Amino acid sequence: MRFSGFDWDDGNRAKCEKHGVSADEIEAMFARGPRIAPDERHSGDEERFIAVGVHANGRPVFVAFTMRRKEDGVYLRPISARFMHRKEAARYERQDEA
């Protein structure tokens, strides 16, 4: 998935950070190449995606995001981010081994 950068504002930055994942940490997770899938259940007015990757401390992270087209390119806009629960993390790690 190619994009020109990240689309941050006070709203989405605060929503992600309230779950303990900073904007810098989300950007670093995307640099490490997370798994990305469409989020059809939450796609309404715009197409949404989910990304599952690993935080720098090794904990699995879940990020919901969309892509926003602007004059100078396409930007990834995180909607929400959080550390994964134990069962989710175990499922992620099993898939990673397969």
Rosetta constraint file for C-alpha pairs under 8 A:
AtomPair CA 3 CA 73 HARMONIC 7.16 0.50
AtomPair CA 3 CA 74 HARMONIC 5.14 0.50
AtomPair CA 3 CA 75 HARMONIC 5.37 0.50
AtomPair CA 3 CA 76 HARMONIC 6.43 0.50
AtomPair CA 4 CA 73 HARMONIC 5.62 0.50
AtomPair CA 4 CA 74 HARMONIC 5.48 0.50
AtomPair CA 4 CA 75 HARMONIC 5.43 0.50
AtomPair CA 4 CA 76 HARMONIC 7.81 0.50
AtomPair CA 5 CA 74 HARMONIC 7.41 0.50
AtomPair CA 5 CA 75 HARMONIC 5.10 0.50
AtomPair CA 5 CA 76 HARMONIC 6.31 0.50
AtomPair CA 6 CA 27 HARMONIC 7.75 0.50
AtomPair CA 6 CA 75 HARMONIC 5.17 0.50
AtomPair CA 6 CA 76 HARMONIC 4.78 0.50
AtomPair CA 6 CA 77 HARMONIC 5.81 0.50
AtomPair CA 6 CA 78 HARMONIC 7.82 0.50
AtomPair CA 7 CA 68 HARMONIC 7.72 0.50
AtomPair CA 7 CA 75 HARMONIC 5.69 0.50
AtomPair CA 7 CA 76 HARMONIC 5.84 0.50
AtomPair CA 7 CA 77 HARMONIC 4.71 0.50
AtomPair CA 7 CA 78 HARMONIC 7.43 0.50
AtomPair CA 8 CA 12 HARMONIC 6.34 0.50
AtomPair CA 8 CA 13 HARMONIC 6.14 0.50
AtomPair CA 8 CA 77 HARMONIC 6.57 0.50
AtomPair CA 8 CA 78 HARMONIC 7.58 0.50
AtomPair CA 9 CA 13 HARMONIC 5.97 0.50
AtomPair CA 10 CA 14 HARMONIC 5.95 0.50
AtomPair CA 11 CA 15 HARMONIC 6.28 0.50
AtomPair CA 12 CA 16 HARMONIC 6.20 0.50
AtomPair CA 12 CA 77 HARMONIC 8.00 0.50
AtomPair CA 12 CA 78 HARMONIC 6.58 0.50
AtomPair CA 12 CA 79 HARMONIC 5.63 0.50
AtomPair CA 12 CA 80 HARMONIC 6.93 0.50
AtomPair CA 13 CA 17 HARMONIC 6.10 0.50
AtomPair CA 13 CA 22 HARMONIC 7.52 0.50
AtomPair CA 13 CA 23 HARMONIC 6.36 0.50
AtomPair CA 14 CA 18 HARMONIC 5.97 0.50
AtomPair CA 15 CA 19 HARMONIC 7.29 0.50
AtomPair CA 15 CA 79 HARMONIC 7.41 0.50
AtomPair CA 15 CA 80 HARMONIC 5.97 0.50
AtomPair CA 15 CA 81 HARMONIC 7.65 0.50
AtomPair CA 16 CA 20 HARMONIC 7.14 0.50
AtomPair CA 16 CA 21 HARMONIC 5.90 0.50
AtomPair CA 16 CA 22 HARMONIC 6.61 0.50
AtomPair CA 16 CA 23 HARMONIC 7.37 0.50
AtomPair CA 16 CA 78 HARMONIC 7.76 0.50
AtomPair CA 16 CA 79 HARMONIC 7.19 0.50
AtomPair CA 16 CA 80 HARMONIC 4.90 0.50
AtomPair CA 16 CA 81 HARMONIC 4.78 0.50
AtomPair CA 16 CA 82 HARMONIC 6.92 0.50
AtomPair CA 17 CA 21 HARMONIC 4.93 0.50
AtomPair CA 17 CA 22 HARMONIC 5.03 0.50
AtomPair CA 17 CA 23 HARMONIC 7.27 0.50
AtomPair CA 17 CA 81 HARMONIC 7.66 0.50
AtomPair CA 19 CA 81 HARMONIC 6.76 0.50
AtomPair CA 19 CA 82 HARMONIC 5.24 0.50
AtomPair CA 19 CA 83 HARMONIC 7.40 0.50
AtomPair CA 20 CA 82 HARMONIC 6.77 0.50
AtomPair CA 20 CA 83 HARMONIC 7.63 0.50
AtomPair CA 21 CA 25 HARMONIC 6.25 0.50
AtomPair CA 21 CA 26 HARMONIC 6.80 0.50
AtomPair CA 21 CA 81 HARMONIC 6.44 0.50
AtomPair CA 21 CA 82 HARMONIC 6.21 0.50
AtomPair CA 21 CA 83 HARMONIC 7.44 0.50
AtomPair CA 22 CA 26 HARMONIC 6.29 0.50
AtomPair CA 23 CA 27 HARMONIC 6.22 0.50
AtomPair CA 24 CA 28 HARMONIC 6.17 0.50
AtomPair CA 25 CA 29 HARMONIC 6.14 0.50
AtomPair CA 25 CA 55 HARMONIC 6.83 0.50
AtomPair CA 25 CA 56 HARMONIC 7.48 0.50
AtomPair CA 26 CA 30 HARMONIC 6.42 0.50
AtomPair CA 26 CA 55 HARMONIC 7.93 0.50
AtomPair CA 26 CA 63 HARMONIC 7.83 0.50
AtomPair CA 26 CA 81 HARMONIC 7.83 0.50
AtomPair CA 27 CA 31 HARMONIC 6.36 0.50
AtomPair CA 28 CA 32 HARMONIC 6.47 0.50
AtomPair CA 28 CA 55 HARMONIC 7.91 0.50
AtomPair CA 28 CA 56 HARMONIC 7.90 0.50
AtomPair CA 29 CA 33 HARMONIC 6.86 0.50
AtomPair CA 29 CA 34 HARMONIC 6.69 0.50
AtomPair CA 29 CA 53 HARMONIC 6.05 0.50
AtomPair CA 29 CA 54 HARMONIC 6.17 0.50
AtomPair CA 29 CA 55 HARMONIC 6.02 0.50
AtomPair CA 29 CA 56 HARMONIC 7.58 0.50
AtomPair CA 30 CA 34 HARMONIC 5.82 0.50
AtomPair CA 30 CA 53 HARMONIC 7.51 0.50
AtomPair CA 32 CA 53 HARMONIC 7.71 0.50
AtomPair CA 32 CA 54 HARMONIC 7.93 0.50
AtomPair CA 33 CA 53 HARMONIC 7.20 0.50
AtomPair CA 34 CA 51 HARMONIC 5.89 0.50
AtomPair CA 34 CA 52 HARMONIC 5.37 0.50
AtomPair CA 34 CA 53 HARMONIC 4.30 0.50
AtomPair CA 34 CA 54 HARMONIC 7.39 0.50
AtomPair CA 35 CA 51 HARMONIC 5.42 0.50
AtomPair CA 35 CA 52 HARMONIC 5.23 0.50
AtomPair CA 35 CA 53 HARMONIC 6.35 0.50
AtomPair CA 36 CA 49 HARMONIC 6.83 0.50
AtomPair CA 36 CA 50 HARMONIC 5.69 0.50
AtomPair CA 36 CA 51 HARMONIC 4.44 0.50
AtomPair CA 36 CA 52 HARMONIC 6.65 0.50
AtomPair CA 37 CA 49 HARMONIC 5.67 0.50
AtomPair CA 37 CA 50 HARMONIC 5.47 0.50
AtomPair CA 37 CA 51 HARMONIC 6.59 0.50
AtomPair CA 38 CA 47 HARMONIC 7.73 0.50
AtomPair CA 38 CA 48 HARMONIC 6.19 0.50
AtomPair CA 38 CA 49 HARMONIC 4.33 0.50
AtomPair CA 38 CA 50 HARMONIC 6.24 0.50
AtomPair CA 39 CA 43 HARMONIC 6.18 0.50
AtomPair CA 39 CA 47 HARMONIC 7.59 0.50
AtomPair CA 39 CA 48 HARMONIC 5.25 0.50
AtomPair CA 39 CA 49 HARMONIC 4.61 0.50
AtomPair CA 39 CA 50 HARMONIC 5.93 0.50
AtomPair CA 40 CA 47 HARMONIC 7.57 0.50
AtomPair CA 40 CA 48 HARMONIC 6.99 0.50
AtomPair CA 40 CA 49 HARMONIC 7.81 0.50
AtomPair CA 42 CA 48 HARMONIC 6.53 0.50
AtomPair CA 43 CA 47 HARMONIC 4.82 0.50
AtomPair CA 43 CA 48 HARMONIC 5.07 0.50
AtomPair CA 46 CA 66 HARMONIC 7.36 0.50
AtomPair CA 47 CA 66 HARMONIC 6.27 0.50
AtomPair CA 47 CA 67 HARMONIC 7.58 0.50
AtomPair CA 48 CA 64 HARMONIC 7.18 0.50
AtomPair CA 48 CA 65 HARMONIC 5.79 0.50
AtomPair CA 48 CA 66 HARMONIC 4.65 0.50
AtomPair CA 48 CA 67 HARMONIC 7.53 0.50
AtomPair CA 49 CA 64 HARMONIC 5.84 0.50
AtomPair CA 49 CA 65 HARMONIC 5.35 0.50
AtomPair CA 49 CA 66 HARMONIC 5.95 0.50
AtomPair CA 50 CA 62 HARMONIC 7.10 0.50
AtomPair CA 50 CA 63 HARMONIC 5.66 0.50
AtomPair CA 50 CA 64 HARMONIC 4.53 0.50
AtomPair CA 50 CA 65 HARMONIC 6.20 0.50
AtomPair CA 51 CA 62 HARMONIC 5.83 0.50
AtomPair CA 51 CA 63 HARMONIC 5.10 0.50
AtomPair CA 51 CA 64 HARMONIC 6.42 0.50
AtomPair CA 51 CA 65 HARMONIC 7.77 0.50
AtomPair CA 52 CA 60 HARMONIC 6.95 0.50
AtomPair CA 52 CA 61 HARMONIC 5.69 0.50
AtomPair CA 52 CA 62 HARMONIC 4.73 0.50
AtomPair CA 52 CA 63 HARMONIC 6.45 0.50
AtomPair CA 53 CA 60 HARMONIC 5.66 0.50
AtomPair CA 53 CA 61 HARMONIC 5.37 0.50
AtomPair CA 53 CA 62 HARMONIC 6.75 0.50
AtomPair CA 54 CA 58 HARMONIC 5.61 0.50
AtomPair CA 54 CA 59 HARMONIC 5.64 0.50
AtomPair CA 54 CA 60 HARMONIC 4.41 0.50
AtomPair CA 54 CA 61 HARMONIC 5.60 0.50
AtomPair CA 55 CA 59 HARMONIC 5.26 0.50
AtomPair CA 55 CA 60 HARMONIC 5.99 0.50
AtomPair CA 55 CA 61 HARMONIC 6.13 0.50
AtomPair CA 59 CA 83 HARMONIC 6.92 0.50
AtomPair CA 59 CA 84 HARMONIC 7.71 0.50
AtomPair CA 60 CA 83 HARMONIC 6.04 0.50
AtomPair CA 60 CA 84 HARMONIC 5.69 0.50
AtomPair CA 60 CA 89 HARMONIC 6.01 0.50
AtomPair CA 60 CA 92 HARMONIC 7.89 0.50
AtomPair CA 61 CA 81 HARMONIC 7.13 0.50
AtomPair CA 61 CA 82 HARMONIC 5.82 0.50
AtomPair CA 61 CA 83 HARMONIC 4.46 0.50
AtomPair CA 61 CA 84 HARMONIC 5.44 0.50
AtomPair CA 62 CA 81 HARMONIC 5.62 0.50
AtomPair CA 62 CA 82 HARMONIC 5.49 0.50
AtomPair CA 62 CA 83 HARMONIC 6.09 0.50
AtomPair CA 62 CA 84 HARMONIC 6.04 0.50
AtomPair CA 63 CA 78 HARMONIC 6.77 0.50
AtomPair CA 63 CA 79 HARMONIC 7.41 0.50
AtomPair CA 63 CA 80 HARMONIC 5.76 0.50
AtomPair CA 63 CA 81 HARMONIC 4.29 0.50
AtomPair CA 63 CA 82 HARMONIC 6.66 0.50
AtomPair CA 64 CA 78 HARMONIC 6.02 0.50
AtomPair CA 64 CA 79 HARMONIC 5.40 0.50
AtomPair CA 64 CA 80 HARMONIC 5.25 0.50
AtomPair CA 64 CA 81 HARMONIC 6.33 0.50
AtomPair CA 65 CA 76 HARMONIC 6.84 0.50
AtomPair CA 65 CA 77 HARMONIC 5.46 0.50
AtomPair CA 65 CA 78 HARMONIC 4.19 0.50
AtomPair CA 65 CA 79 HARMONIC 4.93 0.50
AtomPair CA 65 CA 80 HARMONIC 7.01 0.50
AtomPair CA 66 CA 76 HARMONIC 6.06 0.50
AtomPair CA 66 CA 77 HARMONIC 5.31 0.50
AtomPair CA 66 CA 78 HARMONIC 6.54 0.50
AtomPair CA 66 CA 79 HARMONIC 7.22 0.50
AtomPair CA 67 CA 74 HARMONIC 6.51 0.50
AtomPair CA 67 CA 75 HARMONIC 5.57 0.50
AtomPair CA 67 CA 76 HARMONIC 4.71 0.50
AtomPair CA 67 CA 77 HARMONIC 5.82 0.50
AtomPair CA 68 CA 74 HARMONIC 5.58 0.50
AtomPair CA 68 CA 75 HARMONIC 5.11 0.50
AtomPair CA 68 CA 76 HARMONIC 6.37 0.50
AtomPair CA 68 CA 77 HARMONIC 6.68 0.50
AtomPair CA 69 CA 73 HARMONIC 5.97 0.50
AtomPair CA 69 CA 74 HARMONIC 4.37 0.50
AtomPair CA 69 CA 75 HARMONIC 6.25 0.50
AtomPair CA 70 CA 74 HARMONIC 5.98 0.50
AtomPair CA 70 CA 75 HARMONIC 7.35 0.50
AtomPair CA 84 CA 88 HARMONIC 5.83 0.50
AtomPair CA 84 CA 89 HARMONIC 5.74 0.50
AtomPair CA 85 CA 89 HARMONIC 6.05 0.50
AtomPair CA 86 CA 90 HARMONIC 6.16 0.50
AtomPair CA 87 CA 91 HARMONIC 6.26 0.50
AtomPair CA 88 CA 92 HARMONIC 6.17 0.50
AtomPair CA 89 CA 93 HARMONIC 6.11 0.50
AtomPair CA 90 CA 94 HARMONIC 6.21 0.50
AtomPair CA 91 CA 95 HARMONIC 6.30 0.50
AtomPair CA 92 CA 96 HARMONIC 6.19 0.50
AtomPair CA 93 CA 97 HARMONIC 6.41 0.50
AtomPair CA 94 CA 98 HARMONIC 6.57 0.50
